[in-house]
Amino acid sequence: MSNCAYDLRTALIFCYHLKKTAAESHRMFVYGEHAFAKSQCFKWFKKFKSDDFDMRSGEHEKPPKKFEDSELQALLDEDDAQTQQQLAIECDTRSRLHMFEIHGKDPEDGKMGST
């Protein structure tokens, strides 16, 4: 986090404790290239109102991907740029092939015992 961003957030906390509004605080800090957007001030004030005074932005952090489906995880490990539709089609295709194997059917014609 840049020092300027940290300083501005610290100043916003100060304004919050002085009972300033987000709009008032934004007007106080509109200067130069390091100014907050008005929406950012409102976002930070919303955090402060919920007693969250963590100074880290969190804007660019992505939550870790969690999958309980090992088949889906394997597909993503192969190519994590696949769309949801591509993944669904691939999962459906693999699922159908697995069902053919379980029931002893030939995936080509769907008949029993023709493997």
C-alpha positions, 0 to 999 in steps of 0.5 A: 500500500502506498504511503499516500493512500495509507495517509489518506485512509488515516485522515478519513478515520480521523474525520470519521471520529470527528463526526464528519460525513463521507461527503464532507471528508471527500471535499476536504481531501480533493487535491492532486493526483492522490485524491480519493474518489467520492465513492471510495470515501463512502466505501471507507465510511461504511467500513468504519461504521461497521467497526472495521478500521483495517487500513488494508484496501482489499480491492485487489485481493481475490478469494482463493478458489475452493472446489469440492468437486475433484473432477471440476478441479482437475478440469481447471488444473488443465486449463483455468481459462475455460468458461463456465459453459465449457466446464459444464459441457466437459463435466457432462460429457465425462459424466455420461462416459462414466455412466456408460462404463458403470452400466457396461454400455458402449459410449458409441451406440449406447447398447449393453455389452458391445464394448 
